[in-house]
Amino acid sequence: MKAVVQDAYGSPEVLELREIDKPVVKEDEVLVRVRAASVHPDVWHVVSGRPYVLRLMGAGLLRPKNRVPGTDVAGQVESVGKNVTRFRPGDEVFGETIRGNQWKNGGAFAEYVSVSQDALASKPGNVTFEQAAAVPTSGLIALQNLPEGRLRPGQSVLVNGAGGGVGSFAVQLAKAYGATVTGVDDKAKLDMVRSLGADRVIDHTREDFTRSGERYDLIFDVPGNHSFSDCRHALTPEGTYVLIGHDRFGDVGGRWLGSLPHFFKLMALSVFRSQLPTPSSSTPSRQDSMAVLRELLETGKLTPVIDRTYPLGEVPEAIRRLTGGRAQGKIVITV
């Protein structure tokens, strides 16, 4: 089969399109004929090998253990392992290709990938393969950090970074829960954010939401480009601050630990600050969360926004567009 192969860490230029063997399906896995996959920041992290701690978290110390990048997939079931009961050949599916943390390659940038049946959901008939592939990682991050029950109808939510992959899903989830939503991003993305249902939009280059005097019941902060102390000024006394945050492709955070020290600091502060959610070990299973995303897609409450599609041989170009920060919604690879 054709696949994008990574033999070393580095810039997107380390990726090459090659012919390799098809993956072997394990007893509880499904072989998926890939129709589409998507690009997200964690793909960049594993391609670059930064921060270095990720190599100790499963990616591979000196080179990637799995040489084929990509973790989000949509396609058709080609064959199933003997213990698989949820799917059969011909079924259309979507989901993540790995279990646990995202800081390792998952094999999605290929013509075929083998995936645990529990990581997949049936693709709704009202979305394309490209739309379905745009959902898993970004949709799960938004859903897990903005679960049903965290908001009440009529509450106010600010989504910082509303025009990206996670942010665009967060806007739609908050609207589905009945919230009044303000979206913050670059001017070029604001029309798209409005189209997702945002009641108000802010151009972050012209207005600092932490200094406007507005107060929100929840701030969903994707880029993490404001400190928690500044964001507290924009929260109601009972409000909640949720940080998604990443190191902006190496621009902030250290080479060794990236933005992890900042998250650890907020976790420690959550004991003393009611506006920070306390860490919880009781999260829904991947299978249950994928089922929720499937229902939201099927009912039209969640509509993936696709910025641009690239063929399998142009994955390096897709990653470069992602790191440039211009993408509106998700970047998708077609196979």
Contacts in CASP RR format, 6 or more apart in sequence:
PFRMAT RR
TARGET T0000
AUTHOR 0000-0000-0000
METHOD contacts of the structure
MODEL  1
MKAVVQDAYGSPEVLELREIDKPVVKEDEVLVRVRAASVHPDVWHVVSGR
PYVLRLMGAGLLRPKNRVPGTDVAGQVESVGKNVTRFRPGDEVFGETIRG
NQWKNGGAFAEYVSVSQDALASKPGNVTFEQAAAVPTSGLIALQNLPEGR
LRPGQSVLVNGAGGGVGSFAVQLAKAYGATVTGVDDKAKLDMVRSLGADR
VIDHTREDFTRSGERYDLIFDVPGNHSFSDCRHALTPEGTYVLIGHDRFG
DVGGRWLGSLPHFFKLMALSVFRSQLPTPSSSTPSRQDSMAVLRELLETG
KLTPVIDRTYPLGEVPEAIRRLTGGRAQGKIVITV
1 19 0 8 1.000
1 20 0 8 1.000
1 21 0 8 1.000
1 22 0 8 1.000
1 110 0 8 1.000
1 111 0 8 1.000
1 112 0 8 1.000
2 17 0 8 1.000
2 18 0 8 1.000
2 19 0 8 1.000
2 110 0 8 1.000
2 111 0 8 1.000
2 312 0 8 1.000
3 17 0 8 1.000
3 18 0 8 1.000
3 19 0 8 1.000
3 20 0 8 1.000
3 68 0 8 1.000
3 107 0 8 1.000
3 109 0 8 1.000
3 110 0 8 1.000
3 111 0 8 1.000
4 15 0 8 1.000
4 16 0 8 1.000
4 17 0 8 1.000
4 18 0 8 1.000
4 68 0 8 1.000
4 69 0 8 1.000
4 109 0 8 1.000
4 110 0 8 1.000
4 312 0 8 1.000
4 313 0 8 1.000
4 315 0 8 1.000
5 15 0 8 1.000
5 16 0 8 1.000
5 17 0 8 1.000
5 18 0 8 1.000
5 20 0 8 1.000
5 67 0 8 1.000
5 68 0 8 1.000
6 14 0 8 1.000
6 15 0 8 1.000
6 46 0 8 1.000
6 47 0 8 1.000
6 64 0 8 1.000
6 67 0 8 1.000
6 68 0 8 1.000
6 69 0 8 1.000
6 105 0 8 1.000
7 14 0 8 1.000
7 16 0 8 1.000
7 63 0 8 1.000
7 64 0 8 1.000
7 67 0 8 1.000
8 14 0 8 1.000
8 63 0 8 1.000
9 47 0 8 1.000
9 48 0 8 1.000
9 49 0 8 1.000
9 50 0 8 1.000
9 55 0 8 1.000
9 63 0 8 1.000
9 64 0 8 1.000
10 47 0 8 1.000
10 48 0 8 1.000
10 49 0 8 1.000
11 47 0 8 1.000
11 48 0 8 1.000
12 47 0 8 1.000
12 315 0 8 1.000
12 316 0 8 1.000
12 317 0 8 1.000
12 319 0 8 1.000
12 320 0 8 1.000
13 316 0 8 1.000
14 47 0 8 1.000
15 47 0 8 1.000
15 69 0 8 1.000
15 315 0 8 1.000
15 316 0 8 1.000
15 319 0 8 1.000
17 312 0 8 1.000
17 313 0 8 1.000
17 315 0 8 1.000
20 67 0 8 1.000
20 68 0 8 1.000
20 110 0 8 1.000
22 31 0 8 1.000
22 112 0 8 1.000
23 31 0 8 1.000
23 107 0 8 1.000
23 112 0 8 1.000
23 113 0 8 1.000
23 114 0 8 1.000
24 114 0 8 1.000
25 31 0 8 1.000
25 79 0 8 1.000
25 80 0 8 1.000
25 81 0 8 1.000
25 114 0 8 1.000
26 81 0 8 1.000
26 114 0 8 1.000
27 81 0 8 1.000
27 82 0 8 1.000
27 83 0 8 1.000
27 84 0 8 1.000
28 81 0 8 1.000
28 83 0 8 1.000
28 84 0 8 1.000
28 116 0 8 1.000
28 117 0 8 1.000
28 118 0 8 1.000
29 80 0 8 1.000
29 81 0 8 1.000
29 84 0 8 1.000
29 114 0 8 1.000
29 115 0 8 1.000
29 116 0 8 1.000
29 117 0 8 1.000
30 77 0 8 1.000
30 79 0 8 1.000
30 80 0 8 1.000
30 81 0 8 1.000
30 84 0 8 1.000
30 87 0 8 1.000
30 93 0 8 1.000
30 114 0 8 1.000
30 115 0 8 1.000
30 116 0 8 1.000
30 117 0 8 1.000
30 120 0 8 1.000
31 77 0 8 1.000
31 78 0 8 1.000
31 79 0 8 1.000
31 80 0 8 1.000
31 112 0 8 1.000
31 113 0 8 1.000
31 114 0 8 1.000
32 73 0 8 1.000
32 75 0 8 1.000
32 76 0 8 1.000
32 77 0 8 1.000
32 78 0 8 1.000
32 93 0 8 1.000
32 112 0 8 1.000
32 113 0 8 1.000
32 114 0 8 1.000
32 115 0 8 1.000
32 120 0 8 1.000
33 75 0 8 1.000
33 76 0 8 1.000
33 77 0 8 1.000
33 78 0 8 1.000
33 111 0 8 1.000
33 112 0 8 1.000
34 73 0 8 1.000
34 74 0 8 1.000
34 75 0 8 1.000
34 108 0 8 1.000
34 110 0 8 1.000
34 111 0 8 1.000
34 112 0 8 1.000
34 113 0 8 1.000
34 335 0 8 1.000
35 74 0 8 1.000
35 75 0 8 1.000
35 76 0 8 1.000
35 129 0 8 1.000
35 130 0 8 1.000
35 133 0 8 1.000
35 334 0 8 1.000
35 335 0 8 1.000
36 73 0 8 1.000
36 74 0 8 1.000
36 75 0 8 1.000
36 128 0 8 1.000
36 129 0 8 1.000
36 130 0 8 1.000
36 132 0 8 1.000
36 133 0 8 1.000
36 309 0 8 1.000
36 332 0 8 1.000
36 333 0 8 1.000
36 334 0 8 1.000
36 335 0 8 1.000
37 70 0 8 1.000
37 72 0 8 1.000
37 73 0 8 1.000
37 74 0 8 1.000
37 108 0 8 1.000
37 109 0 8 1.000
37 133 0 8 1.000
37 332 0 8 1.000
37 333 0 8 1.000
37 335 0 8 1.000
38 72 0 8 1.000
38 133 0 8 1.000
38 134 0 8 1.000
38 136 0 8 1.000
38 137 0 8 1.000
38 138 0 8 1.000
38 330 0 8 1.000
38 331 0 8 1.000
38 332 0 8 1.000
38 333 0 8 1.000
39 70 0 8 1.000
39 315 0 8 1.000
39 318 0 8 1.000
39 319 0 8 1.000
39 322 0 8 1.000
39 330 0 8 1.000
39 331 0 8 1.000
39 332 0 8 1.000
39 333 0 8 1.000
40 71 0 8 1.000
40 72 0 8 1.000
40 137 0 8 1.000
40 138 0 8 1.000
40 165 0 8 1.000
40 322 0 8 1.000
40 330 0 8 1.000
41 246 0 8 1.000
41 249 0 8 1.000
41 322 0 8 1.000
42 71 0 8 1.000
42 102 0 8 1.000
42 103 0 8 1.000
42 137 0 8 1.000
43 69 0 8 1.000
43 70 0 8 1.000
43 71 0 8 1.000
43 319 0 8 1.000
43 322 0 8 1.000
44 249 0 8 1.000
44 319 0 8 1.000
44 322 0 8 1.000
44 323 0 8 1.000
45 51 0 8 1.000
45 54 0 8 1.000
45 102 0 8 1.000
45 103 0 8 1.000
46 54 0 8 1.000
46 59 0 8 1.000
46 64 0 8 1.000
46 69 0 8 1.000
46 103 0 8 1.000
46 104 0 8 1.000
46 105 0 8 1.000
47 69 0 8 1.000
47 319 0 8 1.000
48 249 0 8 1.000
49 55 0 8 1.000
49 59 0 8 1.000
50 250 0 8 1.000
50 255 0 8 1.000
50 258 0 8 1.000
51 247 0 8 1.000
51 253 0 8 1.000
51 254 0 8 1.000
51 255 0 8 1.000
51 256 0 8 1.000
51 257 0 8 1.000
51 258 0 8 1.000
51 260 0 8 1.000
52 255 0 8 1.000
52 256 0 8 1.000
53 256 0 8 1.000
53 257 0 8 1.000
53 258 0 8 1.000
53 260 0 8 1.000
54 103 0 8 1.000
54 104 0 8 1.000
55 61 0 8 1.000
55 62 0 8 1.000
57 101 0 8 1.000
57 103 0 8 1.000
57 104 0 8 1.000
58 65 0 8 1.000
58 101 0 8 1.000
58 103 0 8 1.000
58 104 0 8 1.000
59 65 0 8 1.000
59 103 0 8 1.000
59 104 0 8 1.000
59 105 0 8 1.000
60 104 0 8 1.000
64 104 0 8 1.000
64 105 0 8 1.000
65 104 0 8 1.000
65 105 0 8 1.000
66 104 0 8 1.000
66 105 0 8 1.000
66 106 0 8 1.000
66 107 0 8 1.000
67 105 0 8 1.000
68 105 0 8 1.000
68 106 0 8 1.000
68 107 0 8 1.000
68 108 0 8 1.000
68 109 0 8 1.000
68 110 0 8 1.000
68 113 0 8 1.000
69 105 0 8 1.000
69 106 0 8 1.000
69 107 0 8 1.000
69 108 0 8 1.000
69 109 0 8 1.000
69 315 0 8 1.000
70 97 0 8 1.000
70 105 0 8 1.000
70 106 0 8 1.000
70 107 0 8 1.000
70 108 0 8 1.000
70 109 0 8 1.000
71 96 0 8 1.000
71 97 0 8 1.000
71 98 0 8 1.000
71 102 0 8 1.000
71 105 0 8 1.000
71 106 0 8 1.000
71 107 0 8 1.000
71 108 0 8 1.000
71 136 0 8 1.000
71 137 0 8 1.000
72 94 0 8 1.000
72 95 0 8 1.000
72 96 0 8 1.000
72 97 0 8 1.000
72 108 0 8 1.000
72 133 0 8 1.000
72 134 0 8 1.000
72 135 0 8 1.000
72 136 0 8 1.000
72 137 0 8 1.000
73 94 0 8 1.000
73 95 0 8 1.000
73 96 0 8 1.000
73 97 0 8 1.000
73 108 0 8 1.000
73 113 0 8 1.000
73 115 0 8 1.000
73 133 0 8 1.000
73 136 0 8 1.000
74 92 0 8 1.000
74 93 0 8 1.000
74 94 0 8 1.000
74 95 0 8 1.000
74 123 0 8 1.000
74 129 0 8 1.000
74 130 0 8 1.000
74 132 0 8 1.000
74 133 0 8 1.000
75 92 0 8 1.000
75 93 0 8 1.000
75 94 0 8 1.000
75 123 0 8 1.000
75 129 0 8 1.000
75 132 0 8 1.000
75 133 0 8 1.000
76 90 0 8 1.000
76 91 0 8 1.000
76 92 0 8 1.000
76 93 0 8 1.000
77 87 0 8 1.000
77 88 0 8 1.000
77 89 0 8 1.000
77 90 0 8 1.000
77 91 0 8 1.000
77 92 0 8 1.000
77 93 0 8 1.000
78 89 0 8 1.000
78 90 0 8 1.000
78 112 0 8 1.000
79 89 0 8 1.000
80 87 0 8 1.000
80 88 0 8 1.000
80 89 0 8 1.000
80 117 0 8 1.000
84 117 0 8 1.000
85 117 0 8 1.000
86 117 0 8 1.000
86 120 0 8 1.000
87 93 0 8 1.000
87 117 0 8 1.000
87 120 0 8 1.000
87 122 0 8 1.000
91 122 0 8 1.000
92 122 0 8 1.000
92 123 0 8 1.000
92 125 0 8 1.000
92 129 0 8 1.000
93 120 0 8 1.000
93 121 0 8 1.000
93 122 0 8 1.000
93 123 0 8 1.000
94 120 0 8 1.000
94 121 0 8 1.000
94 123 0 8 1.000
94 129 0 8 1.000
94 132 0 8 1.000
94 133 0 8 1.000
94 135 0 8 1.000
94 136 0 8 1.000
95 115 0 8 1.000
95 119 0 8 1.000
95 120 0 8 1.000
95 121 0 8 1.000
95 132 0 8 1.000
95 135 0 8 1.000
95 136 0 8 1.000
95 290 0 8 1.000
96 115 0 8 1.000
96 119 0 8 1.000
96 136 0 8 1.000
96 137 0 8 1.000
96 140 0 8 1.000
96 286 0 8 1.000
97 106 0 8 1.000
97 107 0 8 1.000
97 108 0 8 1.000
97 113 0 8 1.000
97 115 0 8 1.000
97 119 0 8 1.000
98 104 0 8 1.000
98 106 0 8 1.000
98 119 0 8 1.000
99 116 0 8 1.000
99 119 0 8 1.000
99 286 0 8 1.000
102 137 0 8 1.000
106 113 0 8 1.000
107 113 0 8 1.000
109 312 0 8 1.000
109 315 0 8 1.000
109 333 0 8 1.000
110 312 0 8 1.000
110 335 0 8 1.000
111 312 0 8 1.000
111 335 0 8 1.000
118 285 0 8 1.000
118 286 0 8 1.000
118 287 0 8 1.000
119 286 0 8 1.000
119 287 0 8 1.000
119 290 0 8 1.000
120 290 0 8 1.000
121 287 0 8 1.000
121 290 0 8 1.000
121 291 0 8 1.000
121 293 0 8 1.000
121 294 0 8 1.000
122 294 0 8 1.000
123 129 0 8 1.000
123 132 0 8 1.000
123 294 0 8 1.000
124 132 0 8 1.000
124 294 0 8 1.000
124 297 0 8 1.000
124 298 0 8 1.000
125 298 0 8 1.000
126 297 0 8 1.000
126 298 0 8 1.000
126 300 0 8 1.000
127 297 0 8 1.000
127 304 0 8 1.000
130 306 0 8 1.000
130 309 0 8 1.000
130 332 0 8 1.000
130 334 0 8 1.000
131 297 0 8 1.000
131 303 0 8 1.000
131 304 0 8 1.000
131 306 0 8 1.000
132 297 0 8 1.000
132 304 0 8 1.000
133 332 0 8 1.000
133 333 0 8 1.000
134 165 0 8 1.000
134 304 0 8 1.000
134 305 0 8 1.000
134 306 0 8 1.000
134 329 0 8 1.000
134 330 0 8 1.000
134 332 0 8 1.000
135 169 0 8 1.000
135 293 0 8 1.000
135 297 0 8 1.000
135 302 0 8 1.000
135 304 0 8 1.000
136 290 0 8 1.000
136 293 0 8 1.000
138 165 0 8 1.000
138 166 0 8 1.000
138 167 0 8 1.000
138 168 0 8 1.000
138 169 0 8 1.000
138 330 0 8 1.000
139 166 0 8 1.000
139 169 0 8 1.000
139 293 0 8 1.000
139 302 0 8 1.000
140 286 0 8 1.000
140 289 0 8 1.000
140 290 0 8 1.000
140 293 0 8 1.000
141 166 0 8 1.000
141 169 0 8 1.000
141 244 0 8 1.000
142 166 0 8 1.000
142 167 0 8 1.000
142 169 0 8 1.000
142 170 0 8 1.000
142 173 0 8 1.000
143 169 0 8 1.000
143 173 0 8 1.000
143 289 0 8 1.000
143 292 0 8 1.000
143 293 0 8 1.000
144 283 0 8 1.000
144 284 0 8 1.000
144 289 0 8 1.000
145 170 0 8 1.000
145 220 0 8 1.000
145 242 0 8 1.000
145 244 0 8 1.000
146 170 0 8 1.000
146 173 0 8 1.000
146 174 0 8 1.000
146 177 0 8 1.000
146 218 0 8 1.000
146 220 0 8 1.000
146 242 0 8 1.000
147 284 0 8 1.000
148 177 0 8 1.000
149 177 0 8 1.000
150 177 0 8 1.000
150 218 0 8 1.000
150 240 0 8 1.000
151 157 0 8 1.000
151 174 0 8 1.000
151 177 0 8 1.000
151 178 0 8 1.000
151 179 0 8 1.000
151 217 0 8 1.000
151 218 0 8 1.000
152 177 0 8 1.000
153 177 0 8 1.000
153 178 0 8 1.000
153 179 0 8 1.000
154 178 0 8 1.000
154 179 0 8 1.000
154 180 0 8 1.000
155 178 0 8 1.000
155 179 0 8 1.000
155 180 0 8 1.000
155 217 0 8 1.000
155 218 0 8 1.000
156 179 0 8 1.000
156 180 0 8 1.000
156 181 0 8 1.000
156 182 0 8 1.000
156 215 0 8 1.000
156 216 0 8 1.000
156 217 0 8 1.000
156 218 0 8 1.000
157 174 0 8 1.000
157 179 0 8 1.000
157 180 0 8 1.000
157 181 0 8 1.000
157 182 0 8 1.000
157 216 0 8 1.000
157 217 0 8 1.000
157 218 0 8 1.000
157 219 0 8 1.000
157 220 0 8 1.000
158 181 0 8 1.000
158 182 0 8 1.000
158 183 0 8 1.000
158 184 0 8 1.000
158 209 0 8 1.000
158 214 0 8 1.000
158 216 0 8 1.000
158 218 0 8 1.000
158 219 0 8 1.000
158 220 0 8 1.000
158 234 0 8 1.000
159 167 0 8 1.000
159 170 0 8 1.000
159 171 0 8 1.000
159 174 0 8 1.000
159 181 0 8 1.000
159 182 0 8 1.000
159 183 0 8 1.000
159 184 0 8 1.000
159 198 0 8 1.000
159 220 0 8 1.000
159 222 0 8 1.000
160 183 0 8 1.000
160 184 0 8 1.000
160 185 0 8 1.000
160 204 0 8 1.000
160 209 0 8 1.000
160 219 0 8 1.000
160 220 0 8 1.000
160 221 0 8 1.000
160 222 0 8 1.000
160 223 0 8 1.000
160 224 0 8 1.000
160 225 0 8 1.000
160 226 0 8 1.000
161 167 0 8 1.000
161 183 0 8 1.000
161 184 0 8 1.000
161 185 0 8 1.000
161 204 0 8 1.000
161 221 0 8 1.000
161 222 0 8 1.000
161 223 0 8 1.000
162 168 0 8 1.000
162 170 0 8 1.000
162 171 0 8 1.000
162 183 0 8 1.000
162 184 0 8 1.000
162 185 0 8 1.000
162 189 0 8 1.000
162 193 0 8 1.000
162 196 0 8 1.000
162 198 0 8 1.000
162 201 0 8 1.000
162 222 0 8 1.000
163 171 0 8 1.000
163 183 0 8 1.000
163 185 0 8 1.000
163 186 0 8 1.000
163 189 0 8 1.000
163 192 0 8 1.000
163 193 0 8 1.000
163 305 0 8 1.000
163 328 0 8 1.000
163 329 0 8 1.000
164 185 0 8 1.000
164 189 0 8 1.000
164 222 0 8 1.000
164 305 0 8 1.000
164 327 0 8 1.000
164 328 0 8 1.000
164 329 0 8 1.000
164 330 0 8 1.000
165 305 0 8 1.000
165 327 0 8 1.000
165 329 0 8 1.000
165 330 0 8 1.000
166 222 0 8 1.000
166 244 0 8 1.000
167 220 0 8 1.000
167 222 0 8 1.000
168 192 0 8 1.000
168 193 0 8 1.000
168 196 0 8 1.000
168 304 0 8 1.000
168 305 0 8 1.000
168 328 0 8 1.000
168 329 0 8 1.000
168 330 0 8 1.000
169 302 0 8 1.000
169 304 0 8 1.000
170 220 0 8 1.000
170 222 0 8 1.000
171 181 0 8 1.000
171 183 0 8 1.000
171 193 0 8 1.000
171 196 0 8 1.000
171 197 0 8 1.000
171 198 0 8 1.000
172 196 0 8 1.000
172 197 0 8 1.000
172 296 0 8 1.000
172 301 0 8 1.000
172 302 0 8 1.000
172 303 0 8 1.000
173 296 0 8 1.000
173 302 0 8 1.000
174 181 0 8 1.000
174 218 0 8 1.000
174 220 0 8 1.000
175 181 0 8 1.000
175 196 0 8 1.000
175 197 0 8 1.000
175 198 0 8 1.000
176 296 0 8 1.000
176 301 0 8 1.000
176 302 0 8 1.000
179 217 0 8 1.000
179 218 0 8 1.000
180 199 0 8 1.000
181 197 0 8 1.000
181 198 0 8 1.000
181 199 0 8 1.000
181 200 0 8 1.000
182 198 0 8 1.000
182 199 0 8 1.000
182 200 0 8 1.000
182 201 0 8 1.000
182 202 0 8 1.000
182 209 0 8 1.000
182 214 0 8 1.000
182 216 0 8 1.000
183 190 0 8 1.000
183 193 0 8 1.000
183 198 0 8 1.000
183 200 0 8 1.000
183 201 0 8 1.000
183 202 0 8 1.000
184 201 0 8 1.000
184 202 0 8 1.000
184 204 0 8 1.000
184 209 0 8 1.000
185 193 0 8 1.000
185 201 0 8 1.000
185 202 0 8 1.000
185 203 0 8 1.000
185 204 0 8 1.000
186 203 0 8 1.000
186 204 0 8 1.000
186 205 0 8 1.000
187 203 0 8 1.000
187 205 0 8 1.000
187 206 0 8 1.000
188 326 0 8 1.000
188 328 0 8 1.000
189 328 0 8 1.000
190 201 0 8 1.000
190 203 0 8 1.000
192 305 0 8 1.000
192 328 0 8 1.000
192 329 0 8 1.000
193 201 0 8 1.000
194 201 0 8 1.000
196 303 0 8 1.000
196 305 0 8 1.000
202 209 0 8 1.000
204 225 0 8 1.000
208 226 0 8 1.000
209 226 0 8 1.000
209 234 0 8 1.000
210 226 0 8 1.000
210 230 0 8 1.000
210 231 0 8 1.000
210 233 0 8 1.000
210 234 0 8 1.000
211 230 0 8 1.000
211 233 0 8 1.000
212 234 0 8 1.000
213 233 0 8 1.000
213 234 0 8 1.000
214 234 0 8 1.000
215 234 0 8 1.000
215 235 0 8 1.000
215 236 0 8 1.000
216 234 0 8 1.000
216 235 0 8 1.000
216 236 0 8 1.000
216 239 0 8 1.000
217 235 0 8 1.000
217 236 0 8 1.000
217 238 0 8 1.000
217 239 0 8 1.000
217 240 0 8 1.000
218 239 0 8 1.000
218 240 0 8 1.000
218 241 0 8 1.000
218 242 0 8 1.000
219 231 0 8 1.000
219 234 0 8 1.000
219 235 0 8 1.000
219 240 0 8 1.000
219 241 0 8 1.000
219 242 0 8 1.000
220 242 0 8 1.000
220 244 0 8 1.000
221 231 0 8 1.000
221 241 0 8 1.000
221 242 0 8 1.000
221 243 0 8 1.000
221 244 0 8 1.000
221 245 0 8 1.000
222 244 0 8 1.000
222 245 0 8 1.000
223 245 0 8 1.000
223 246 0 8 1.000
223 248 0 8 1.000
224 243 0 8 1.000
224 244 0 8 1.000
224 245 0 8 1.000
225 248 0 8 1.000
228 241 0 8 1.000
228 243 0 8 1.000
228 266 0 8 1.000
228 269 0 8 1.000
228 273 0 8 1.000
228 276 0 8 1.000
231 241 0 8 1.000
232 241 0 8 1.000
232 275 0 8 1.000
235 241 0 8 1.000
235 275 0 8 1.000
238 274 0 8 1.000
239 275 0 8 1.000
240 275 0 8 1.000
240 276 0 8 1.000
240 277 0 8 1.000
241 275 0 8 1.000
241 276 0 8 1.000
242 277 0 8 1.000
243 262 0 8 1.000
243 263 0 8 1.000
243 266 0 8 1.000
245 259 0 8 1.000
246 259 0 8 1.000
247 253 0 8 1.000
247 254 0 8 1.000
247 258 0 8 1.000
247 259 0 8 1.000
249 323 0 8 1.000
249 324 0 8 1.000
250 258 0 8 1.000
252 259 0 8 1.000
253 259 0 8 1.000
253 261 0 8 1.000
253 262 0 8 1.000
266 276 0 8 1.000
267 279 0 8 1.000
269 276 0 8 1.000
270 276 0 8 1.000
270 277 0 8 1.000
270 278 0 8 1.000
270 279 0 8 1.000
271 278 0 8 1.000
284 292 0 8 1.000
293 302 0 8 1.000
296 302 0 8 1.000
297 303 0 8 1.000
297 304 0 8 1.000
304 329 0 8 1.000
304 330 0 8 1.000
305 328 0 8 1.000
305 329 0 8 1.000
305 330 0 8 1.000
306 329 0 8 1.000
306 330 0 8 1.000
306 331 0 8 1.000
306 332 0 8 1.000
307 321 0 8 1.000
307 327 0 8 1.000
307 328 0 8 1.000
307 329 0 8 1.000
307 330 0 8 1.000
307 331 0 8 1.000
308 318 0 8 1.000
308 321 0 8 1.000
308 327 0 8 1.000
308 331 0 8 1.000
308 332 0 8 1.000
309 331 0 8 1.000
309 332 0 8 1.000
309 333 0 8 1.000
309 334 0 8 1.000
310 317 0 8 1.000
310 318 0 8 1.000
310 331 0 8 1.000
310 332 0 8 1.000
310 333 0 8 1.000
310 334 0 8 1.000
311 333 0 8 1.000
311 334 0 8 1.000
311 335 0 8 1.000
312 333 0 8 1.000
312 334 0 8 1.000
312 335 0 8 1.000
315 333 0 8 1.000
318 331 0 8 1.000
318 333 0 8 1.000
321 327 0 8 1.000
321 331 0 8 1.000
322 331 0 8 1.000
END
